């Protein structure tokens, strides 16, 4: 599946920051990670940290799937609001999922420092009501987040206008959030862990996978064999090729980034990423190189061709969306792109083993929290491979649906 099109800014800016070899021999490893994007890189990091022999293969050049198309907002707020998730997953599981995402942000920041990744910054997150009809349930959402200890404020219309300069009936301001560059972060993680024994092969497509009681055998398109005790699927939205049950619905999302301004733009008096309650939702963030990213305008995914034809029209709509909120801030789009993403019924990822495929684990960070979910998945999977129990694994299991 072609997962992105257009000119993802991170790819334009960073190019190919590191070269990885193509697999050209038969080999073996304790754990094979299939997929070298941010999910695979984080899974491999935690496996290496546990002292587990690990190898990554990717059909593309590293990061050129969904990872390079990511706008890299890091939020603990899941696409499904907490008060709704409680009705779907139960109070204990829902609150734990939100807390795990919050913890993931701080752990990712520590990983960024550890691997020398400089493009990482904590920021606030403003979740504003797109319509008056959302006022009541957003107030309910604020109350329940506050009840469970999340650092949030509820803002009224006048406070929003005073702080951010646009009109909305109400909003939740969260103190914990961050922005990064998922594509560059992936390369930093891989290079860091290659020095600790990780093997990485890109441009290595897999044609055959055989699961058996003693492990997994994989054959590359070029005919090379990889024997592994365990296989981690970190292939993102292409997982539909391996899982028979319907677990994800695919959508196309669009993003546009402005030309670099002559000054560092800020959203609010203290820079904040913003998103709203619309479906699909609009989101806006700034970048360290004086640009503004606007994303949203999602469509149901039908085919790459239909998705890609909409890039120009969607870029114009996103520009208009931004100008309605901030008419005095210049926004001249320079690069626009589209990517495919998946959403689940409850907004939660799928992490862990799958009964139909023995000796396998899945790291599937679907939805808008793909990076934080991938951090959670990396820790859970590495622990399970090591034989450790994880009290949160059931929250994200295939058996929940």
C-alpha positions in Angstrom: 0.0 0.0 0.0 1.2 3.5 -0.9 0.8 5.3 2.5 1.6 8.9 1.6 1.9 11.3 -1.3 2.8 14.9 -1.9 5.7 16.5 -0.1 5.9 15.5 3.6 7.8 18.3 5.2 10.0 16.2 7.4 11.2 14.2 4.3 11.9 17.4 2.3 13.8 18.9 5.2 15.8 15.9 6.4 16.2 13.8 3.2 17.7 10.4 3.9 19.8 11.1 7.1 21.3 7.6 7.3 22.0 4.7 4.9 21.0 1.2 5.9 22.0 -2.0 4.0 19.7 -4.3 2.1 19.5 -7.9 3.3 21.7 -10.1 1.1 22.2 -13.3 3.1 20.4 -15.9 5.2 20.4 -15.0 8.9 18.8 -15.5 12.3 17.9 -13.5 15.3 15.9 -13.8 18.5 13.3 -11.2 17.5 12.6 -9.9 14.0 10.8 -6.6 13.8 8.9 -6.1 10.5 8.6 -2.4 9.9 11.2 0.3 10.4 9.1 3.3 11.1 8.6 4.9 14.5 6.7 1.9 15.8 9.4 -0.6 14.8 12.2 1.7 16.0 10.6 2.0 19.5 9.9 -1.7 19.7 13.5 -2.5 18.8 14.8 0.1 21.3 13.1 -1.6 24.2 14.0 -5.1 23.0 17.7 -4.1 22.8 17.4 -2.5 26.3 16.2 -5.8 27.6 19.3 -7.5 26.1 17.4 -9.3 23.4 19.0 -9.9 20.0 16.9 -8.0 17.5 16.7 -7.2 13.8 14.5 -4.8 11.7 13.5 -5.2 8.1 11.5 -2.8 6.0 10.3 -3.0 2.5 11.0 0.7 1.9 13.8 3.0 2.7 13.6 3.6 6.5 10.7 5.9 7.5 9.2 6.4 4.1 5.8 4.9 5.0 3.4 6.7 7.4 6.3 7.9 9.6 7.5 10.7 7.3 4.0 11.9 6.8 3.3 12.3 10.5 2.8 15.8 11.9 4.3 14.6 15.2 1.9 16.0 17.8 2.3 14.1 21.0 -0.8 14.1 23.2 -2.0 11.9 26.1 -5.5 12.8 24.8 -6.8 9.8 22.8 -9.1 10.4 19.8 -11.9 8.9 22.0 -12.6 11.4 24.9 -12.0 9.9 28.3 -15.7 10.0 29.4 -16.7 8.1 26.3 -13.8 5.6 26.6 -14.9 4.8 30.1 -18.3 3.6 28.7 -16.5 1.5 26.1 -13.5 0.1 28.0 -14.4 0.5 31.7 -13.2 3.2 34.1 -9.9 1.4 35.1 -8.8 0.6 31.6 -9.8 4.0 30.1 -8.0 6.0 32.8 -4.9 3.7 32.6 -4.8 4.2 28.8 -4.8 8.0 29.2 -2.2 7.8 32.0 0.1 5.6 29.9 -0.1 8.1 27.0 0.8 10.9 29.4 3.8 8.9 30.7 4.8 8.1 27.2 5.3 11.8 26.4 7.8 12.2 29.2 9.6 8.9 28.3 9.9 10.0 24.7 11.5 13.3 25.8 14.0 11.3 27.8 14.6 9.1 24.8 15.1 12.2 22.6 17.8 13.4 24.9 19.4 10.0 25.2 19.7 9.6 21.4 20.7 13.2 20.6 17.4 14.1 19.0 17.1 17.9 19.4 13.7 18.4 17.7 11.6 17.8 20.7 9.7 20.3 22.8 7.1 20.2 25.5 4.0 22.3 24.8 0.5 22.8 25.9 -2.6 21.4 24.1 -5.9 23.3 23.6 -8.9 21.2 22.8 -11.7 23.6 21.8 -15.4 23.2 21.0 -16.0 23.6 17.3 -19.7 23.9 17.8 -22.0 25.1 20.6 -23.5 21.6 20.8 -20.2 20.3 22.1 -20.2 22.6 25.2 -22.0 20.2 27.5 -19.9 17.1 26.8 -16.6 19.0 26.7 -17.5 20.3 30.2 -18.1 16.6 31.2 -14.7 15.7 29.7 -13.0 18.4 31.7 -14.6 17.3 35.0 -13.5 13.7 34.6 -10.0 14.5 33.5 -9.7 16.8 36.5 -11.1 14.0 38.7 -8.3 11.6 37.7 -5.5 14.1 38.2 -4.7 15.4 34.7 -3.4 19.0 34.7 -6.2 20.8 32.8 -8.1 24.1 32.9 -11.5 24.9 31.4 -11.6 28.1 29.4 -14.6 30.1 28.5 -15.1 32.1 25.3 -13.6 35.3 26.7 -10.5 33.5 28.1 -9.9 31.7 24.8 -10.1 35.0 22.9 -7.8 36.8 25.3 -5.2 34.0 25.4 -5.4 32.7 21.8 -7.1 35.4 19.7 -9.9 33.4 18.2 -13.5 32.7 19.3 -14.7 29.4 20.5 -17.4 28.7 23.1 -15.2 26.6 25.5 -12.0 24.6 25.6 -9.8 22.3 27.7 -6.3 23.5 28.1 -3.9 20.7 29.0 -0.5 21.4 30.3 1.2 18.2 29.0 1.9 17.8 25.3 4.9 17.9 23.0 5.9 18.2 19.4 8.7 16.4 17.6 9.7 15.0 14.2 8.8 11.3 14.0 10.8 10.7 10.9 14.0 12.1 12.3 13.4 10.6 15.7 13.1 7.2 14.1 16.6 7.5 12.5 18.1 8.7 15.8 16.6 5.7 17.6 17.9 3.2 15.0 21.4 4.7 14.8 21.7 4.8 18.6 20.6 1.1 18.9 22.7 -0.1 16.0 25.7 0.8 18.2 24.2 -1.6 20.8 23.7 -4.6 18.5 20.6 -3.8 16.5 20.6 -4.9 12.8 18.6 -2.8 10.4 17.9 -3.7 6.7 15.7 -1.6 4.5 14.5 -2.2 0.9 13.9 -5.8 2.1 10.4 -6.8 1.2 9.0 -10.0 2.7 7.2 -12.5 0.5 6.6 -15.4 2.9 6.0 -15.7 6.6 5.6 -19.1 8.3 4.7 -19.3 12.0 5.4 -22.6 13.8 5.6 -23.8 17.4 9.4 -23.1 17.6 9.5 -19.7 16.0 9.0 -18.0 12.7 10.6 -18.3 9.2 10.6 -15.3 6.9 11.6 -15.3 3.2 12.5 -12.0 1.5 11.5 -11.1 -2.0 15.1 -11.8 -3.0 15.0 -15.3 -1.5 16.9 -14.8 1.7 15.7 -16.6 4.8 15.4 -15.1 8.3 14.8 -17.5 11.2 13.5 -15.9 14.4 12.1 -17.0 17.7 9.6 -14.2 17.7 8.2 -11.8 15.1 7.0 -8.3 15.9 4.6 -6.8 13.3 5.1 -3.0 13.3 3.8 -2.5 9.8 1.2 0.0 10.7 -1.9 0.3 8.5 -0.6 -2.4 6.2 -1.5 -4.9 8.9 -4.8 -5.5 7.1 -2.7 -7.9 5.0 -2.0 -10.1 8.0 -5.0 -9.9 10.4 -8.2 -11.5 9.1 -10.6 -9.9 11.5 -11.7 -6.3 10.8 -9.9 -4.2 13.4 -9.3 -0.9 11.7 -11.0 1.5 9.3 -8.7 3.4 7.0 -8.8 7.2 6.3 -6.9 9.7 4.4 -5.6 12.8 6.3 -4.1 16.0 4.8 -1.6 18.5 6.0 0.0 21.7 4.9 3.0 23.7 6.2 3.6 27.4 5.7 6.6 29.1 4.3 9.1 30.1 7.0 8.1 33.4 8.6 10.5 36.2 9.5 9.6 35.6 13.2 8.9 32.6 15.4 5.1 32.2 15.4 3.2 31.3 18.6 -0.3 30.0 19.1 -1.3 31.8 22.3 0.7 33.8 24.7 2.6 30.6 25.5 3.0 28.5 22.4 0.3 25.8 22.3 -0.9 23.2 19.8 -4.6 23.3 19.2 -7.2 20.9 17.9 -11.0 20.8 18.0 -14.1 18.7 18.6 -15.1 18.5 14.9 -15.2 15.2 13.1 -12.8 15.1 11.4 -10.9 17.5 13.7 -8.6 20.4 12.7 -5.2 20.6 14.3 -2.5 23.3 14.2 1.1 23.5 15.6 4.2 25.5 15.0 7.7 24.3 14.2 11.2 25.3 15.4 12.0 26.7 12.0 9.3 29.4 12.1 6.6 27.5 10.2 2.9 26.6 10.9 1.5 23.1 10.2 -2.3 22.7 9.7 -3.8 19.3 9.3 -7.2 17.5 9.1 -9.9 17.4 6.4 -9.9 13.6 6.6 -11.7 11.4 4.1 -12.6 7.8 4.1 -9.8 5.9 2.3 -10.8 4.4 -1.0 -7.6 4.3 -3.1 -4.2 6.1 -3.2 -5.2 7.7 -6.6 -8.4 9.2 -5.2 -6.7 10.3 -2.0 -3.8 12.0 -3.9 -6.0 13.9 -6.3 -7.4 15.9 -3.4 -4.1 17.3 -2.0 -4.4 20.6 -3.8 -8.0 21.2 -2.9 -7.5 20.1 0.7 -4.5 22.4 1.1 -6.7 25.4 0.1 -9.3 24.3 2.6 -6.8 24.0 5.4 -5.4 27.4 4.6 -9.0 28.8 4.9 -9.5 26.9 8.1 -6.4 28.6 9.6 -7.3 32.0 8.2 -10.7 31.9 9.9 -9.1 31.4 13.2 -6.1 33.7 12.8 -6.8 36.2 10.0 -3.9 38.4 11.0 -1.3 35.7 10.8 0.1 35.0 7.3 -0.2 31.5 6.1 1.3 30.8 2.7 1.4 27.0 2.1 4.8 25.7 0.8 4.4 22.0 1.1 1.3 19.8 1.3 0.9 16.1 1.6 -1.5 13.3 2.5 -1.2 10.1 4.4 -3.3 7.1 5.2 -4.1 6.3 8.9 -6.4 3.9 10.7 -8.9 4.3 13.5 -10.3 1.6 15.8 -13.8 1.4 17.3 -12.6 2.5 20.7 -9.6 4.7 19.7 -7.2 2.3 21.3 -4.2 0.5 19.6 -3.7 -3.2 19.3 -0.6 -4.4 21.2 0.6 -7.9 22.0 0.1 -11.5 20.7 -2.5 -12.6 18.2 -3.8 -16.1 18.5 -3.9 -16.9 14.8 -0.1 -16.3 14.4 2.0 -18.1 17.1 5.2 -16.5 18.3 4.1 -13.1 17.1 3.4 -9.7 18.7 1.8 -6.6 17.2 2.6 -3.0 17.7 -0.3 -1.2 16.0 -0.5 2.4 17.2 -3.7 3.4 15.2 -5.2 6.8 15.4 -3.9 10.3 16.3 -1.7 8.9 19.1 0.5 6.6 17.0 3.8 7.8 18.5 2.8 7.6 22.2 1.0 4.3 21.6 4.2 3.0 19.9 6.2 3.9 23.0 3.7 2.0 25.2 3.8 -0.9 22.8 7.5 -1.1 22.8 7.7 -1.5 26.6 4.8 -4.0 26.7 6.2 -6.2 23.9 9.8 -6.2 25.2 8.5 -7.2 28.6 6.3 -10.0 27.2 9.2 -11.4 25.1 11.3 -11.4 28.2 8.6 -13.3 30.0 7.4 -10.5 32.2 3.7 -9.9 32.9 2.2 -6.5 32.2 -0.9 -5.5 34.0 -1.9 -3.1 31.2 -1.5 -5.5 28.2 -5.1 -6.6 28.3 -6.3 -3.0 27.6 -4.9 -3.2 24.1 -5.3 -6.9 23.3 -7.0 -8.4 20.3 -9.4 -10.2 22.6 -11.1 -7.0 23.8 -13.2 -6.9 20.6 
